[in-house]
Amino acid sequence: DWLRRWVYFSGLRPIERSFTVVFQSLRWLGAKTSSNQTPAEAVDALNARLPEVSEETRSLLREYQYALYSQKHNDLNIARHAAKLIRRHALRTAIHKRVAAFLAVLLQPVSSKP
């Protein structure tokens, strides 16, 4: 399974590889993703979960759309920088949520039944 994903990922253009962070972040945050989701819908879903990175997601989406659908020149450096910030924030948030859930279970009072 990982090999199939790696082969797929290695065949992507650099801008497409940068954009995969949006779907990856959604999965880390527990959101369901779909192959039917448009890039704009995925960005909207991520912005709903991480509004702090909405500027970065919009920049990444803009560069992605320029590269795929426009004759305008896209700036891969902007896309990579945005992807790096999105990944960092999504990973930090996902880890905090998992640690908080773990601690909530761990710190629950133990009920003793006689």
Number of C-alpha atoms within 10 A of each C-alpha: 5 7 8 9 10 10 10 10 14 11 11 12 11 15 23 15 16 22 22 15 22 25 21 15 23 21 15 17 19 10 14 10 14 9 7 8 12 10 17 14 11 20 23 17 19 23 19 12 18 19 13 12 20 17 13 21 27 17 18 27 22 16 26 23 16 16 19 12 9 11 8 11 9 17 16 16 12 15 25 19 15 24 24 15 15 24 19 13 16 24 16 12 17 17 14 12 13 12 12 12 12 11 11 11 10 10 9 8 8 7 6 5 4 3
